[in-house]
Every structure is written in structure tokens, then in C-alpha cells.
């Protein structure tokens, strides 16, 4: 056997051994386990009675808590919703394991979760060692509202809370239907939504905020921007001439000043003083988006729906 | 001499052209020769300060790069050599993440604290770079490296604490003029020309320094003084630029080399040409940044790299000299 063949054979056997070792997945699921396909296309075996969940993404933490908050044992430092989650964090029933990109693996191991919920490809650096240690790591990575609905139902199935998930979704759909009926006569308004003042950052195509604005009866003046969000200049805002300006709440000081700043006075919404504020949490990616829709609608049309 | 005069003419032509393009091109269609009141506001309060900011920041960065390259006799030196960028980043990160606001109304928080951060870095670098009452360029380099690393680590700590501020911080790292107004431009317009004048004034001494410290001393040049003046001047120019526009890479590295390739290494010519070309280059890059991804704006630092580096590499391949370094 030549040297090259021997090296190749050794390499191939090493790769096969490593694959078998790292996956350990040649075996079939045990009776107490079920296999689900996550948003990255990986089959993940999950226990039927999941009791200890660690979530490395705020929107996933929120979904778990809406279904059964008691099972969430670890979350991120950015988790804010729902109320019950905040209370549980305060009472130390939920451990903060860090951020989405810098969680403490030791804390996660200490929690000993039977399900770890992660984002998408951007958290792979963290998820790989967890997978290698044998934890079931499940990616929930919705790209749009349909994806959020789908993932919520899937999570309901994993947690054996399908009925509750369907009920929550039905309530949201009913609320949305009612809202649409009551607001269908409103003429849509051109809106500029600013999420950061310097540089001026706004929302674009396919963002959750764009979707919420649209439902609320607004037309995002930068809906042709091919990103979730991006930097714009005042001249572009003047050119698009919005009827309403919405700022995220932390920008009150900036919004107070704009009437004195050159250029801003040229804008229709500034001339008519149609300026509102919204808390950033109402623009978050969540199944409970209706609150945000109603608040923006109130800002656009001055009525509570 | 005739060649140099022609080159100056060409440079001024490109400067005027870039200024004309910057004033003409934008989302709102305006005619420079028939302005409505709204067009006047856009031209005089948005486009003009933006173009002037780009010019003075670009010129300042290019000039400081040329000075550092000459001073340290290092072709890889650029405007951010002495840890200024880390100081400015720390100031900006502190303003964004910890919510510091500017005590002076004419500055934004980011602008004020990035300027303060760069001055703090500059003071530390010169404090540690000093020995027996003198500055050694190599001690300055090492002290710049140390201070830069220390401040970068602090920036990393603040970035971990950041939430939605992170995106604004990333835009600061890539620089830009999308929020330019007279309020942000005045510092560049008033301070940069003073620094530029001082730099031109001592250009002959900088030439002599390039021949080596011993030769310079024997020619009657106070080498320590000249080195200190230029190091402080170049670092101060960088601080002003960072405060106005964030971090814009490559201008301070590429432009001086381009000018050396064409005009040679005489700092009496090199410094003014570098300033003019740096300013012109950044006006053009900012105009491209405005339109290429419209309605969103590309950070100007991305454009300086995308368009500047290929030209630089082409000139590098063509040129066989050592540019006097």
C-alpha cells in the first residue's frame, strides 16, 4: 500500500470515527423521545416530557413563557416579556445564562436542560459544543409572521401545549380581524419610523416593524429599502415627505429639537406637528404584535381601536 | 515645474467637479441655478455642510497619514497609528451605551466624547512616549500600540453591554456624513485649516528629517521639536475627523502613497496635494455612498475601501520606486 493510500485510509477512518462519536445519532429515538425538524433542517430528538428549557433568544423565551413559563429555567439578559418571565427572573426561578452570543456554557450545563432553544446560523459557535455534549439544541428561526405562527404551533407540540398554542393564535387572529374590520375605512398614511437618531436609522422591507406599520394603516416611506433596517439621510426623508413621524420613545429630546433644525421644517408631518412616540418593545418580533399595531394606529388616526 | 502646475490644475478641476456633483446629486432633484426656498434649504443646510465636512475630514485624514508616514518612516503608518481610533471609539461607545450627553450644546454626545476620548488617548500616548523630556518616535509607536489595545478592550466591554446601541456603534466604526449639518461641520471648517497651515509651515524641516536625525541635527533642525509638533498635529487632525464623521479607514493610508507615486516625496508639495486629493476623494466617496444603495446610505468607510484600494493596488503594481520612504 502506498504512503498516500495509507494516509487516505487513516484520514477516512478518522472522519468516520469522529462523525460517529460526535453525532452519536445512529440509534433510533427512545419511546420517551420524539424527533422534530428545526428551522435549520436538523432532526432533533426531544423528550416527550420536556421540563427544563434554556432559551438563548428573547423571542423564544417569550413564546415558551406564553405556553408554560414554569418550564423555562434559563434565559438571556435581554429577556423582557411577558411579565411572568420578568417576575420569575427576579425570584431567581429563571437563571440568566448571558446573551445570545456569549452565554455561559457552565451555567447551561448546571441547569441541565432537556431542550435548548437557539436562533439560527449566527449562534452556531455556541450551539456546536452544546450539541456535542448531547444536549438537544433546537433552532427556532422564523423569517416572517407566518414563520412565527408556525414556530409557535411547533413549540406548542414540543411542549405538549398544542391546544393552548392554538387558542392564543386564534385569539390573536380574532383580535386582528376585529381590528381590520373597524379600521378598513381609514385612508393609509405615509409614515417615517425612526429607530435611532444619529445616524438616522429606519426600518425597511421585510422587517417586523414594516409589517406592524402596514397593519396599523401606515405606509412605510422606506418600504423599498431591501434590509430590515438601514441608515438614511434627512434629504431622503424630505424627498419622501411623510405625513406622520414616529420615533422610538428614547428619542423625545431629538424629536423636540427637530422643529428647530434646518430641513425638518420642510416635512409635511413636522409642519402639522404629527409626531408620535412608541416604545421599542411594541416593534419586537412576537406573536403578541397586536398591542404594537393598536398603538401605531392610535398615533396615525388619533383613535383607540 | 510646468508638469506640477498642470497637475495642480487637474487637481483643482477634480475638486470643483466633485464639489459640483456633491451639491447636485441627492434624493431631491434640484437645479443649482433656479432654487425654490425648499431647494435653498436643502442645498445650503444639508448638501453644502455635508460636502465641506467630507472635504475637510478627507483632507485632514490624508494629511495626518502623510505626516505619520514621513515621521515614522513607515509606509504602513496611517492616521489611526497612535491609538486615536481606539480612544475615539471608547468615547463614542461610552456616549452611546452609558448615555453620556454633551455638556456643550454645539456637540452631540457621540461627537463630544469621541473627541474627548481621542484627546485622552493622545495625552496618554505622549505621556508614555516621553523620556528625559524628549519624544522618541519609536517609544511613541509602542505607547500608541499599548494605549490602543487597552482602549479597544474597554470598547469591547461596552459593546457587550450594548443592546440597540450596537448598531449605531457599528455605523460609527464605519464613518459617515448622513447626519451632517452646520452644527457638526463647524469644527472641521475652523480647526482643520489651522492645523493644515502649521503642517505646511514646517514642511521643509520634515523633508530634512527624512534624511535621518543626525543629518537633520547637523542642518540646524530641532528634530525633537519638529517630531513633537507633527505628531501632535497629525493626531489632533485625526481626532477632529473622528469626532465629525466617525472612523473612516484607508484615506490616511492610500492617498499619501498615491501622491508620492505621482509627485514624489518633497513634503512642500506632498502635504498640500495630499490634503486637496484626500478631501476630493472623500467628497466623491460620500456622493457614491449617498446613491449606491438608495434610499439607504452606505457607510462612507466602506466606499473608501471598495473604490480606493483597487486604484491604490493598480498604482502600486505600476510604480517601481520607493516613494522616498
Boltz contact constraints between the chains, C-beta under 6 A:
constraints:
  - contact:
      token1: [A, 196]
      token2: [B, 168]
      max_distance: 6.0
  - contact:
      token1: [A, 198]
      token2: [B, 108]
      max_distance: 6.0
  - contact:
      token1: [A, 198]
      token2: [B, 179]
      max_distance: 6.0
  - contact:
      token1: [A, 199]
      token2: [B, 171]
      max_distance: 6.0
  - contact:
      token1: [A, 199]
      token2: [B, 178]
      max_distance: 6.0
  - contact:
      token1: [A, 199]
      token2: [B, 179]
      max_distance: 6.0
  - contact:
      token1: [A, 222]
      token2: [B, 295]
      max_distance: 6.0
  - contact:
      token1: [A, 225]
      token2: [B, 295]
      max_distance: 6.0
  - contact:
      token1: [A, 225]
      token2: [B, 296]
      max_distance: 6.0
  - contact:
      token1: [A, 230]
      token2: [B, 296]
      max_distance: 6.0
  - contact:
      token1: [A, 231]
      token2: [B, 178]
      max_distance: 6.0
  - contact:
      token1: [A, 231]
      token2: [B, 297]
      max_distance: 6.0
  - contact:
      token1: [A, 232]
      token2: [B, 295]
      max_distance: 6.0
  - contact:
      token1: [A, 233]
      token2: [B, 178]
      max_distance: 6.0
  - contact:
      token1: [A, 233]
      token2: [B, 297]
      max_distance: 6.0
  - contact:
      token1: [A, 235]
      token2: [B, 26]
      max_distance: 6.0
  - contact:
      token1: [A, 235]
      token2: [B, 27]
      max_distance: 6.0
  - contact:
      token1: [A, 235]
      token2: [B, 28]
      max_distance: 6.0
  - contact:
      token1: [A, 235]
      token2: [B, 46]
      max_distance: 6.0
  - contact:
      token1: [A, 236]
      token2: [B, 27]
      max_distance: 6.0
  - contact:
      token1: [A, 236]
      token2: [B, 295]
      max_distance: 6.0
  - contact:
      token1: [A, 239]
      token2: [B, 27]
      max_distance: 6.0
  - contact:
      token1: [A, 239]
      token2: [B, 28]
      max_distance: 6.0
  - contact:
      token1: [A, 262]
      token2: [B, 41]
      max_distance: 6.0
  - contact:
      token1: [A, 262]
      token2: [B, 45]
      max_distance: 6.0
  - contact:
      token1: [A, 263]
      token2: [B, 41]
      max_distance: 6.0
  - contact:
      token1: [A, 263]
      token2: [B, 45]
      max_distance: 6.0
  - contact:
      token1: [A, 263]
      token2: [B, 46]
      max_distance: 6.0
  - contact:
      token1: [A, 266]
      token2: [B, 38]
      max_distance: 6.0
